[in-house]
Amino acid sequence: DKMNFSIVQQKEIIDIKTGRSLGYIMDAFVNNDTGEIEYFVVEQPRKFYSVFSKESNVRKVYFRQIMAFGEDVILIELQ
């Protein structure tokens, strides 16, 4: 099946082991040679105290980490 990127961006990323939300997809990195998605750039939810922090709240989620696409979520397994 095919899915538009705009639909994928609306799905919350959940770590299958902990049930923790990792945030939402902001962008994707596509390999120029193969045309395949290598990873998604995910913006992590900010905790109140970290709003004032300079720490990065962005992480990479590699396509191979995705276990399942649900209606509202994408389940991943962090290594």
WOCOR-V157226 format. One line per field, one symbol per residue. phi: phi as a letter, one per 40 degrees, with the letter a starting at -180 (. if undefined). psi: psi as a letter, one per 20 degrees, with the letter a starting at -180 (. if undefined). Layout:
phi: ???
psi: ???
//
This chain:
phi: .baccccccccccbcccbgccbhbcbabbbccccgcccabcbcccccdccccccccbbbcbcdccccabccbbbcbbcc
psi: qqpqhhghhippppohhijppibqphrqopphghjqpgrqopoqqpqghihiqiqpkqrpoqhiiphqoagirpproq.
//
